[in-house]
Amino acid sequence: MSGRATALLLTCAFCVGVLEALDFSHHRYEDMVRAMVNVHNECPYITRMYSIGHSVEGRHLYVLEFSDNPGIHELMEPEFKYIGNMHGNEVLGRELLIQLSQFLCEEYRSGNHRIIQLIENTRIHILPSMNPDGYEVAANQGPEANGYLTGRSNSRDIDLNRNFPDLNSLMYYNEKSGHQNHHLPLPDNWQQQVEPETLFVIRWMKNYNFVLSANLHGGAVVANYPFDKLRDSRVRGVHKARYSATPDDLLFKQLARTYSYAHGWMHLGWNCGDYFEEGITNGASWYSLSRGMQDFNYLHTNCFDITLELSCNKFPPEQDLEREWLGNREALVSYIEQVHQGIKGMVYDENNNGIRDATIIVDGINHDIISGAAGDYFRLLLPGTYTVTAKAKGYKSQTNTVTVGPAEATELHFYLKTDTNEKERSPGKNKNVLGKIFPGKGGPR
C-alpha cells in the first residue's frame, strides 16, 4: 500500500512482537475504500465490509466489521461502533479508524491474546467516514490551507451533528410529566428532516442493537459526554453553558475517563489553549448543542455514545499521523473493552423463547433499555449492587438483585410468565412538544 511507514516496535503491554507497517497517510475516498478492502482481504475470516447507504454525491458509507462470525449477531455478544469524519474537515478520526482496522487485523493474525479475545467476544463496526463529500472538499484545500469550516458540512452545507431529530426537548418534557424515558419516538416526518448521511446512520442504528459507541471529531482534545443540549437553553435571552446530566451521568464520566486516561495526553487537561479537568467534559457545560448524534443515541436506542475530540489541528499534516496513532492506540482499544461491563442476559418466556422489546429497569437509574430481537439485552453499569426488573407486554414482570464487578459483565437472565389477568390497555402517547427544530451553530462538535 502506498505511503506505508516502516514497521513499528510496539511497547504497549498488550502488544506482541513487531506489527506490520501501518499506513500513516491521508486517504482520499478511493484510497480509504482500498485500505478497507485490503484489511478485509488480509483477514477475511474475521471481517466483513458493507455499505449502510451513500452520501449526497453518491459515495458509499462503508463499514468494516470485526467478529469471529462476521455478519451474524451472536446471542449475548455486544455490538460496538466507531464513527469518524462526521465533520468532513476533521480528518484525524478517519485516519485513526483506518489504522485501527489495520492494527486489529495484524494483531489478530500475530496471535495477540487481548485482540483475539476482543474480536471473539465483541462485534465491532467501524465507519471511518460519515461525511465523505465534505472530506473531499477539505482535502482539496489540504492541511496547509484548510480553513476552520472548509468541508465541515455535507455537500448541501448541512452540519450533520446538528441534523438528528431533537429528542432532548421531548425527554426534558417527559422528565417533568413522568412519561417515557427511553426509545423516544421519532417525528412522523423525520426522514424528510434529515440529510441522506444522517438517514442511513439512523437506519443503521435501528438495524443493530449497539451497546456502546464513540464518534471521533477534531478541534479540541477532550472526551465529551451527554447531554449536549441544555434543559433550559435560554436564560433572559442569553445562551448559557450549564451542566446537563443524564440519568447515567456517573457511568458516562467513567466512559470518558477510560478514553482520556488511556490517551497519551488528553488526561493532562491543558490542550489547544483550553483546560478540561481529567480531559473530560459534559457537553452542555462546554456549550449547548441541539440535534447532535450522541444525545440521539442515548434517547432513541440502547446505545451509550460519547464524542471524542482528538486534535487541535482539524486536518493535521501527514507527518503528525504516526504520533497521533501512538497517542490514541491504547485508548481506542480500551474504550471498546468497556462494552463488556455491567449486566447482560436473556429474557425468556415459559417455553424458553427469547422475548424481544422487553424493558430492563434498573432501580434508581431513570433510563431503561430493551431486549433485542432474539431476547438478549445488555445494560452498562458501574460496579455495585442493583435491583433489576424485566417486564414485557402480556407477561408478569420479574425482579432480581445482582452485583456487578469491575471486569466482565455479570449474566442475569429473566424468565417471564404469561399474565393471564392482564387487560388490554391503550399505550400512552407522548405529547408532541417539539415544535419547530432549529439547527445548532458552531463549535468542534
Secondary structure, DSSP 8 states (H G I E B T S, - for coil): -TTB---EE--STT--SEE---B-S---HHHHHHHHHHHHHHSTTTEEEEEEEE-TTS-EEEEEEE-SSTT---TT--EEEEEE-SSTT--HHHHHHHHHHHHHHHHHHTT-HHHHHHHHH-EEEEES-S-HHHHHHHHHHHHHH--SSTT-S-TTS--GGG-S---HHHHHHHHHHT---SS----TTHHHHS-HHHHHHHHHHHHS-EEEEEEEE-SEEEEEES--S-SS-EETTEE-------TTHHHHHHHHHHHHHHSSSGGG-EETTEE-GGGEEEHHHH---SS-HHHHHHHHSS-EEEEEEEESSSS--GGGHHHHHHHHHHHHHHHHHGGG-SEEEEEE-TTS-B-TT-EEEETT----EE--TTSEEEE---SEEEEEEEE-TTB--EEEEEEE-SSS-EE--EE--B-TT--------------S------S--
